[in-house]
Structure formats: C-alpha cells, structure tokens
Amino acid sequence: MNPQDFYKLIEEDLVEVERELVRETSSNVRIIEEIGRYIQRSGGKRIRPALLLLSARVFGTHGPSCHRLAAVMELVHAATLLHDDIIDDAEVRRGRPSVNARWGNEITVLMGDWLYMTSFTMALAQREYRILDILADVTRRMVEGELIQLGLNGNLEITEEQHLDVSMRKTAFLFSACTEIGGILGAADPEQQERLKLYGQNVGMAFQLVDDVLDLTSTETQLGKPVGSDLREGKLTLPLIYLVRDGRPEHRQLVATVLLENGFTSVRREAILDLLREYRSVERVLEKARSYASRAKESISALPSSPARAALSMIPDFIVERDR
C-alpha cells in the first residue's frame, strides 16, 4: 500500500462525508449559507475524518453513523480554525483570504460558534453519550490550550514541556477523539478503544511538531499561508525553543527582536533558518515527531489485522514526511 492509498480505501466514505458537510452547513440564513460553502470548498486534507473512518473500519464498521461523526469532527476542526484566525489576525488560510479577512471578526466568531453548535447537534442525534462526553471534553481542552498559549505568547522562557502541553491540548486531543470515536462506532472493546486513543494522541503530536517545522522552513505556496506566522504572532514553537535554550545570547536577541517587531523586519528569516540548521533544531524536532509516529504505530499493532489497520500504520509516516 502506497502512502496515499489510505484515502482510496475510504474514498466512497469521504464522498458521503462531503455530502454531510454540504447538508449540515446549508441554512436559510444567507450569510451562514455563503460562509458554509466557502469553508466546505476550501479543501484541506480531511485527515481527521479519515482517522475516524479507518478506526471504525478496523472492526468492519462503516456507513451513515461513521459518515456523520466524521463530518462532526471536521466541523469542530473548522470552528477552531475560524476562532484561531481571529485570535492570530490571520489574513490567509489554505491559499485564499481567511473568513475573518473576508467577512470580519464579528461575523467569523459567530460562525465559529454556529459550527460548534451544529456539530454537537449532529452528534446528539446519535444518542451515544460516550461520544458526547468525548466531544465536550476535547472542546474544553482545546479552549484551555488556546488560553494557555495566549498567556505564553512573546515569552522567551517557554519550556519544551509547556509547548508540548499546548500542542497536546490544541491538536492531539482532537486526533485522539477521532480515533477513539471510530473505535466506539466499531464496537471495539475498552482496551482496543484505549489503543486507538493513544494512537490518535501520538499522531496528533507528530502532526503538530511537523507543522512547527513547516511554518519556519516551507514556502507560502506549499503552506497556503505566510511562512513564519507563528513567530510573527509571538509563538515560540519547538525549533525556536531549542535555539533560544541552546544558542548564544546574541541568537536569543535575534528571536526577541522578531517578537518585538512582529515580523522579520530588521532580522531576516534566513538568518534564523541558518541558526536552526547550525544547532540542528529542526532535525531534533523531526526526530521527536518520528518518535511520536513510532509510538502511534506500536499502539495499534495488536489490533485486528486488516487493510484499515495497515492504512492507520502508514499515516504517521505520511504525516512526518509531508511538506504542507
């Protein structure tokens, strides 16, 4: 199976997920309909729905409930992106104007709220309270992660442990919710559900660490948004945490200057990249991402053998090697 084949395995399911997204973001309120279509057509990797669908398929389960819950996870993700873009004052998302840049912050925050409530209404229709518990918990943890991060913005003293905690809350818990819910839909036993949950957490952490690297090393064309956004917004991600911690005082001052100026004005981005290469900061973060990917694969090694499990085992490597 090639790295992209896991999408082929659930190709028909993903078509149904897209139909769910179209249905659930339709509204007789014109502005909701307009923004809903804009979001739904924005693309994206659909990795979270894919994880839920494959986790259920490990146990031979697929169908309308899986499609509906996969759409729920994508809507939760979309809601977080809307709110994040407001907080970060982002102007571009996936290669085109962000919703807040096009419609303004007031409308965007309300649309994010609408998406959250729509996703919970969809989940409630399943009448599976364990799933509702998971969704409520992950939403609370994501908000906590955003609040913690805001408190750390601009802080040169942020530690690796603090950054990983924020990454777990903002990213990894949603991944683990997808895989755990997939296990519940597949009637997995409690131990199997726990294995899927751990798999999702580790995949999510690998995903976020690679994001940290790509924000510094990729191009705007590949990312679909400006590179170096995290540092401009005051966020020290793990490559920069390593540089500030292990570099010389003048290196620390360069990073501090970018934070103060909210951009690469008197300090070139290439100068920061050169230092990251010199101290192997990027490679060290990628090594940590590979470690999370390895743990993810190990956590599902005892699950029933199937094409879906083989696909899940490939996803961590796909995530670590991606360029966007």
C-alpha positions as CSV (number, residue, x, y, z in Angstrom):
1,M,0.0,0.0,0.0
2,N,1.4,3.4,-1.0
3,P,1.3,6.3,1.4
4,Q,-1.8,7.9,-0.3
5,D,-3.7,4.6,-0.6
6,F,-5.4,5.0,2.8
7,Y,-7.6,7.7,1.2
8,K,-8.5,5.3,-1.6
9,L,-9.6,2.7,1.0
10,I,-12.3,5.2,2.3
11,E,-12.8,7.1,-0.9
12,E,-16.6,6.4,-1.1
13,D,-16.9,7.2,2.6
14,L,-15.3,10.6,2.2
15,V,-17.7,11.4,-0.6
16,E,-20.5,10.8,1.9
17,V,-18.7,12.9,4.5
18,E,-18.6,15.8,2.0
19,R,-22.3,15.4,1.4
20,E,-22.9,15.6,5.1
21,L,-20.8,18.7,5.3
22,V,-22.9,20.3,2.5
23,R,-26.2,19.4,4.1
24,E,-25.2,20.5,7.6
25,T,-23.7,23.8,6.6
26,S,-26.8,24.7,4.5
27,S,-29.0,27.3,6.0
28,N,-31.9,29.7,5.1
29,V,-29.7,32.4,6.7
30,R,-27.9,33.8,3.7
31,I,-24.6,34.6,5.4
32,I,-24.4,31.2,7.1
33,E,-25.0,29.5,3.7
34,E,-22.4,31.7,2.0
35,I,-19.7,31.1,4.6
36,G,-20.6,27.5,4.9
37,R,-20.0,26.9,1.2
38,Y,-16.8,28.9,1.4
39,I,-15.4,26.8,4.2
40,Q,-16.6,23.5,2.7
41,R,-14.9,24.2,-0.6
42,S,-11.6,25.4,0.9
43,G,-10.1,21.9,0.6
44,G,-8.0,20.6,3.4
45,K,-6.5,17.1,4.0
46,R,-9.6,15.7,5.8
47,I,-7.1,13.8,7.9
48,R,-9.4,13.8,11.0
49,P,-12.4,12.3,9.2
50,A,-10.1,9.8,7.6
51,L,-8.8,8.7,11.0
52,L,-12.3,8.2,12.4
53,L,-13.4,6.2,9.3
54,L,-10.4,4.0,9.3
55,S,-10.6,3.3,13.0
56,A,-14.1,2.1,12.6
57,R,-13.2,0.0,9.6
58,V,-10.6,-1.9,11.6
59,F,-13.6,-3.6,13.1
60,G,-15.6,-3.9,9.9
61,T,-17.8,-0.9,10.6
62,H,-18.8,1.8,8.1
63,G,-22.0,3.6,7.0
64,P,-24.1,6.6,7.8
65,S,-23.2,6.9,11.5
66,C,-19.5,6.9,10.6
67,H,-20.0,9.5,7.9
68,R,-22.0,11.7,10.2
69,L,-19.5,11.6,13.0
70,A,-16.6,12.1,10.6
71,A,-18.3,15.2,9.4
72,V,-18.8,16.3,13.1
73,M,-15.0,16.1,13.6
74,E,-14.3,18.2,10.5
75,L,-16.8,20.8,11.6
76,V,-15.3,21.0,15.1
77,H,-11.9,21.5,13.4
78,A,-13.3,24.2,11.1
79,A,-14.7,26.0,14.1
80,T,-11.4,26.0,15.8
81,L,-9.7,27.4,12.7
82,L,-12.2,30.3,12.5
83,H,-11.5,31.2,16.1
84,D,-7.8,30.8,15.8
85,D,-7.6,33.0,12.7
86,I,-9.4,35.8,14.7
87,I,-7.0,35.4,17.6
88,D,-4.0,35.4,15.3
89,D,-5.4,38.2,13.0
90,A,-4.7,35.8,10.1
91,E,-5.5,37.0,6.6
92,V,-4.8,33.9,4.6
93,R,-6.0,30.3,5.1
94,R,-5.4,27.5,2.6
95,G,-4.2,29.9,-0.1
96,R,-7.1,32.3,-0.1
97,P,-8.5,35.0,2.2
98,S,-9.4,33.8,5.6
99,V,-13.1,34.0,6.7
100,N,-12.2,36.9,9.1
101,A,-10.3,38.8,6.4
102,R,-13.3,38.5,4.1
103,W,-16.3,38.9,6.4
104,G,-14.8,40.5,9.6
105,N,-14.2,39.3,13.1
106,E,-17.7,39.7,14.4
107,I,-19.3,37.5,11.8
108,T,-16.5,35.0,11.9
109,V,-16.6,34.4,15.7
110,L,-20.4,33.9,15.4
111,M,-19.9,31.5,12.5
112,G,-17.4,29.5,14.6
113,D,-19.9,29.3,17.4
114,W,-22.6,28.2,14.9
115,L,-20.3,25.4,13.6
116,Y,-19.6,24.2,17.2
117,M,-23.3,24.0,18.0
118,T,-24.1,22.4,14.6
119,S,-21.5,19.7,15.3
120,F,-22.9,19.0,18.7
121,T,-26.4,18.8,17.4
122,M,-25.3,16.3,14.8
123,A,-23.6,14.2,17.5
124,L,-26.5,14.4,19.8
125,A,-28.7,12.8,17.2
126,Q,-26.6,9.6,17.5
127,R,-27.8,9.2,21.1
128,E,-24.4,7.9,22.1
129,Y,-23.4,9.7,25.3
130,R,-19.9,8.4,25.4
131,I,-19.3,10.2,22.2
132,L,-20.8,13.4,23.5
133,D,-18.6,13.1,26.6
134,I,-15.5,12.9,24.4
135,L,-16.6,15.9,22.2
136,A,-17.3,18.0,25.3
137,D,-14.0,17.1,26.9
138,V,-11.9,17.7,23.7
139,T,-13.6,21.1,23.1
140,R,-12.8,22.2,26.6
141,R,-9.2,21.1,26.3
142,M,-8.8,22.9,23.0
143,V,-10.0,26.1,24.6
144,E,-7.7,25.6,27.5
145,G,-4.8,25.1,25.1
146,E,-5.6,28.4,23.4
147,L,-5.8,30.2,26.7
148,I,-2.5,28.8,27.9
149,Q,-0.9,29.7,24.6
150,L,-2.1,33.2,24.7
151,G,-0.6,33.5,28.2
152,L,2.8,32.3,26.8
153,N,2.9,34.4,23.7
154,G,6.0,36.5,23.5
155,N,7.6,34.7,26.4
156,L,11.2,33.6,25.6
157,E,11.2,31.5,28.7
158,I,8.6,29.0,27.4
159,T,9.8,25.4,28.1
160,E,9.6,22.4,25.9
161,E,7.2,20.8,28.3
162,Q,4.8,23.9,28.2
163,H,4.8,23.8,24.4
164,L,4.1,20.1,24.2
165,D,1.3,20.6,26.7
166,V,-0.3,23.2,24.4
167,S,0.2,21.0,21.4
168,M,-1.5,18.1,23.1
169,R,-4.5,20.3,24.1
170,K,-4.9,22.2,20.8
171,T,-4.1,19.4,18.3
172,A,-3.5,16.0,19.6
173,F,-6.7,15.6,21.7
174,L,-8.9,16.2,18.6
175,F,-7.0,13.5,16.7
176,S,-7.4,11.1,19.6
177,A,-11.1,11.9,19.8
178,C,-11.4,10.9,16.1
179,T,-9.8,7.5,16.6
180,E,-11.5,6.8,19.9
181,I,-14.9,7.6,18.5
182,G,-14.1,5.4,15.5
183,G,-13.4,2.5,17.9
184,I,-16.7,3.1,19.7
185,L,-18.6,3.1,16.4
186,G,-16.8,-0.2,15.6
187,A,-17.8,-1.7,18.9
188,A,-14.2,-2.1,20.0
189,D,-13.6,-3.4,23.5
190,P,-12.2,-0.9,26.1
191,E,-8.6,-1.9,25.6
192,Q,-8.9,-1.5,21.9
193,Q,-10.5,1.9,22.3
194,E,-7.6,2.9,24.6
195,R,-5.1,1.8,22.0
196,L,-6.8,3.8,19.3
197,K,-7.0,6.8,21.6
198,L,-3.2,6.6,22.3
199,Y,-2.6,6.2,18.5
200,G,-4.5,9.4,17.8
201,Q,-2.7,11.4,20.5
202,N,0.7,10.3,19.1
203,V,-0.3,11.0,15.5
204,G,-1.6,14.4,16.6
205,M,1.6,15.3,18.4
206,A,3.7,14.3,15.3
207,F,1.4,16.3,13.1
208,Q,1.8,19.5,15.3
209,L,5.6,19.2,15.5
210,V,5.8,18.9,11.7
211,D,3.6,21.9,11.5
212,D,6.0,23.8,13.7
213,V,8.9,22.9,11.4
214,L,7.0,23.7,8.2
215,D,5.9,27.1,9.5
216,L,9.6,28.0,9.5
217,T,11.0,26.1,6.6
218,S,8.3,25.8,3.9
219,T,7.0,28.3,1.4
220,E,3.8,30.2,1.2
221,T,2.8,28.3,-1.9
222,Q,3.1,25.0,-0.1
223,L,1.6,26.1,3.2
224,G,-1.3,28.1,1.7
225,K,-0.5,30.9,4.3
226,P,2.5,33.1,5.1
227,V,5.6,31.3,6.4
228,G,6.9,32.3,9.8
229,S,3.4,33.1,11.0
230,D,3.9,31.5,14.5
231,L,6.9,33.7,15.3
232,R,5.2,36.9,14.0
233,E,2.2,36.1,16.3
234,G,4.5,35.8,19.3
235,K,4.5,32.0,19.4
236,L,7.8,30.2,20.1
237,T,7.5,26.7,18.7
238,L,9.8,23.9,19.5
239,P,12.6,24.6,16.9
240,L,12.9,28.1,18.3
241,I,12.6,26.9,21.9
242,Y,15.7,24.7,21.3
243,L,17.5,27.6,19.7
244,V,16.8,30.1,22.5
245,R,17.7,27.5,25.1
246,D,20.9,26.2,23.5
247,G,22.1,29.2,21.4
248,R,24.3,32.1,22.3
249,P,22.9,35.3,23.9
250,E,23.0,37.1,20.5
251,H,20.9,34.4,19.0
252,R,18.3,34.8,21.7
253,Q,18.3,38.5,21.0
254,L,17.6,37.9,17.3
255,V,14.5,35.9,18.2
256,A,13.5,38.5,20.7
257,T,13.7,41.2,18.0
258,V,11.4,39.3,15.7
259,L,8.9,39.0,18.5
260,L,9.2,42.7,19.3
261,E,8.7,43.8,15.7
262,N,6.0,41.2,15.0
263,G,7.8,40.1,11.9
264,F,11.1,39.8,10.0
265,T,11.9,43.5,9.7
266,S,15.4,44.0,10.9
267,V,16.1,40.3,11.2
268,R,15.9,38.2,8.1
269,R,14.1,34.9,8.2
270,E,17.1,33.2,6.5
271,A,19.3,34.3,9.4
272,I,17.0,32.4,11.8
273,L,16.9,29.4,9.5
274,D,20.7,29.3,9.3
275,L,20.9,29.2,13.1
276,L,18.2,26.5,13.3
277,R,20.4,24.4,10.9
278,E,23.5,25.1,12.8
279,Y,22.0,23.9,16.1
280,R,20.1,21.0,14.4
281,S,16.9,22.4,15.9
282,V,14.7,21.4,13.0
283,E,16.2,17.9,12.8
284,R,15.8,17.4,16.5
285,V,12.1,18.3,16.3
286,L,11.6,16.0,13.3
287,E,13.3,13.2,15.3
288,K,10.8,13.8,18.1
289,A,8.0,13.7,15.6
290,R,9.3,10.4,14.3
291,S,9.3,9.1,17.9
292,Y,5.6,10.0,18.3
293,A,4.9,8.4,14.9
294,S,6.7,5.2,16.1
295,R,4.6,5.1,19.3
296,A,1.5,5.6,17.3
297,K,2.2,2.6,15.1
298,E,3.1,0.5,18.1
299,S,-0.1,1.3,20.0
300,I,-2.2,-0.3,17.3
301,S,0.0,-3.3,16.5
302,A,-2.3,-5.6,18.5
303,L,-5.5,-4.6,16.8
304,P,-7.1,-7.0,14.3
305,S,-5.1,-7.2,11.0
306,S,-6.9,-5.6,8.1
307,P,-6.3,-3.1,5.3
308,A,-7.7,-0.4,7.6
309,R,-5.1,-1.1,10.2
310,A,-2.4,-1.2,7.6
311,A,-3.6,2.2,6.5
312,L,-3.5,3.6,10.0
313,S,0.0,2.3,10.4
314,M,1.1,4.3,7.3
315,I,-0.5,7.5,8.3
316,P,2.1,8.5,10.9
317,D,5.0,8.2,8.4
318,F,2.9,10.1,5.8
319,I,2.4,12.9,8.4
320,V,6.1,13.1,9.3
321,E,7.2,13.2,5.6
322,R,4.6,15.7,4.4
323,D,5.6,19.1,3.0
324,R,2.3,21.1,3.7
